[in-house]
Amino acid sequence: MRIQIYVEALKDDLSAAAAAGDEQVANAAARLVAVLDPALRLRLLDLLGEAARELGDALPEGRVEVRLTGPDPELVYIEDAPSAAPPAADDAFSARITLRLPDGLKAGIEAAAAREGVSANSWIVSALGRAVQPRRGKVGNRLTGFGQS
């Protein structure tokens, strides 16, 4: 995606808004427009990163990453490795745990289980299984480091 198009559009919008003022306002806006390019690009990349994180969280498997290829970012779907095989029959449900939950959370679990057509116990086992599986590459929603163009 070409991010520069959006940066230029935002700069044009600022210049158009400043045109409604006097010459002093127009000069101040022109100085702002000249230095805003890097800040606008960074904010748009932050927005794309947040959107990729939210999309990835909504996917049952896989994730979405923002990759920089030259000056323009690219959204890429990364498919996670297939999940581990279900536990062996002799290992299935051999452990027992007592868990105390707030009434509201219990009701939410029961509602989610009903939507998926499974028992609350099965839903909890499935949710816990997903929570303990490592998600490669999904550490946070921020990219840190240095780049050079």
C-alpha positions in Angstrom: 0.0 0.0 0.0 1.3 3.4 -0.8 1.4 5.3 2.5 2.7 8.5 0.9 -0.6 9.1 -0.8 -2.3 9.4 2.6 0.5 11.5 4.1 0.2 14.0 1.2 -3.6 14.0 1.5 -3.3 14.9 5.2 -0.8 17.7 4.5 -3.1 19.0 1.8 -6.0 19.0 4.3 -3.9 21.0 6.7 -2.9 23.5 4.1 -6.6 23.9 3.0 -7.7 24.5 6.5 -5.0 27.1 7.0 -6.1 28.9 3.8 -9.2 30.0 5.7 -7.0 32.1 8.0 -4.8 35.1 7.3 -1.2 35.2 5.9 0.4 34.5 9.3 -1.8 31.3 9.7 -0.9 30.2 6.2 2.9 30.7 6.9 2.6 28.7 10.2 0.7 25.9 8.4 3.3 25.8 5.6 6.1 25.4 8.2 4.1 22.6 9.9 3.5 20.8 6.6 7.2 20.8 5.9 8.1 19.0 9.1 5.0 16.7 9.4 6.0 14.1 6.9 7.9 11.8 9.2 5.4 12.1 12.1 2.5 11.4 9.8 4.2 8.3 8.4 5.0 7.0 11.9 1.4 7.5 13.1 0.0 5.8 10.0 2.4 2.8 10.6 1.2 2.7 14.2 -2.4 2.6 13.0 -1.6 -0.3 10.6 0.2 -2.1 13.4 -2.8 -1.8 15.7 -5.1 -2.9 12.9 -2.9 -5.9 12.1 -2.9 -6.9 15.8 -6.7 -6.6 16.1 -7.1 -8.7 12.9 -4.7 -11.3 14.2 -6.5 -11.6 17.5 -9.8 -12.2 15.7 -8.3 -15.0 13.5 -8.7 -18.5 14.9 -5.3 -19.4 13.5 -2.5 -17.3 12.1 -1.8 -13.7 12.4 -1.4 -10.5 10.4 1.9 -8.7 10.2 2.9 -5.3 8.9 6.1 -5.5 6.8 8.0 -2.6 5.4 9.2 -3.2 1.9 11.0 -0.1 0.9 9.0 3.0 1.8 5.6 1.3 1.8 4.1 -1.1 4.4 2.5 -4.3 3.4 -0.1 -6.4 5.4 0.8 -10.1 5.3 -1.2 -13.0 6.7 1.1 -15.6 8.4 -0.4 -19.0 8.9 0.6 -20.6 12.2 1.8 -24.2 12.3 -1.0 -26.7 12.8 -2.0 -27.1 16.4 -0.8 -30.2 18.3 -2.8 -33.4 18.0 -5.5 -33.9 20.7 -4.4 -35.7 23.8 -4.4 -39.5 23.7 -7.5 -41.1 24.9 -5.9 -42.3 28.1 -4.6 -38.8 28.8 -7.9 -37.0 28.1 -9.5 -35.5 31.1 -7.5 -37.4 33.6 -6.7 -34.4 35.8 -9.2 -32.6 38.0 -9.1 -29.0 39.2 -11.4 -27.0 41.4 -11.9 -23.4 40.2 -13.8 -20.6 41.8 -15.1 -18.0 39.4 -17.1 -14.8 39.7 -20.8 -15.3 38.7 -20.4 -12.9 35.8 -17.5 -14.8 34.4 -19.2 -18.1 34.8 -22.2 -16.8 33.0 -20.0 -15.5 30.2 -18.3 -18.9 29.8 -21.6 -20.7 29.7 -22.9 -18.3 27.0 -19.8 -18.7 24.9 -20.0 -22.4 25.2 -23.6 -22.4 24.2 -22.8 -20.3 21.1 -20.2 -22.9 20.1 -22.5 -25.8 21.0 -20.2 -27.4 23.5 -20.2 -27.9 27.2 -18.7 -25.2 29.5 -16.0 -27.7 30.6 -15.0 -28.4 26.9 -15.0 -24.7 26.2 -12.7 -24.0 29.1 -10.4 -26.8 28.2 -10.2 -25.5 24.6 -9.6 -21.9 25.7 -6.9 -22.9 28.2 -5.2 -25.1 25.5 -5.1 -22.2 23.1 -3.7 -19.9 25.8 -0.8 -22.1 26.7 0.3 -22.9 23.1 3.2 -20.6 22.1 2.4 -18.2 19.3 5.5 -17.8 17.3 6.3 -14.1 16.6 3.4 -12.7 18.5 5.1 -11.1 21.4 3.6 -7.6 21.4 2.1 -5.0 19.1 5.1 -2.7 18.8 8.0 -2.9 16.5 11.3 -1.5 17.8 14.6 -1.1 16.2 16.2 0.9 13.5 15.6 1.1 9.8 17.3 2.7 6.9 15.9 3.7 3.6 
